[in-house]
Amino acid sequence: MGKTTQLGLLSRRVEACGFEVCTVREPGGTPIGEEVRRILARSQTGSIAPRAELMLILAARAALIGEVVAPALAEGRWVLSDRSSLSSRAYQGYGRGLPLEEVELLDRSATGGLGPDICIVLDLPAGEGIARHRRGRKRLDRFESETDGFLERVRLGYLELAKSRAEAVLVPADGTVDLVAERVWREVCAAFPTGLADPRDSDSGRVSPVR
Ligand code: TMP
């Protein structure tokens, strides 16, 4: 899907503006988070009750925020995250069918209310994104192997969320890597109209490309 490539390019641009950047991924970034990622990804894990899946992801998020994100922000660094709370709404809410209010309530408890200032949703036309994603991976993880329209529900969820959540911005992901990077950069600059702010001066500093 190219989101990790885009995260790297964005990170370089923010650094070129003179800021220190901390990049993380979810689930992951801490020993517990990486273990959760392994459990969730491997196909031998089999099916997990949706609430258990959500809670594993939230445990990973709570560890990441407490051990990495909050300290980085306190040091004045920008934090760029490959996925964030929006993914829980899309995957566990829309995809697995858990009530969105429940996902949001539990997520707030895990994050202590700390969330991204802007969340980039990279979008490809229906079918193309999923096909590209599947082609690009040698082995499919548990989520990518899901059938019964799971990934389609997740995509529609992201589209809904991009309309209803103030921090979420939909960015078309068709075109070259450089073109998409330009679109992402334009949105990030628009989100910080007074210039890329020092995160110590405001709540700013967490930008989170997803998908
Ligand atoms: P990826 O980011 O490398 O694609 O892998 C992360 C997987 O974890 C992806 O399939 C989506 C899934 N995920 C959730 O289901 N909920 C979440 O909240 C997050 C952060 C990820």
Boltz pocket constraint, residues with backbone or C-beta under 6 A from the ligand:
constraints:
  - pocket:
      binder: B
      contacts: [[A, 26], [A, 27], [A, 40], [A, 57], [A, 82], [A, 83], [A, 84], [A, 85], [A, 86], [A, 87], [A, 88], [A, 89], [A, 91], [A, 92], [A, 141], [A, 143], [A, 144]]
      max_distance: 6.0
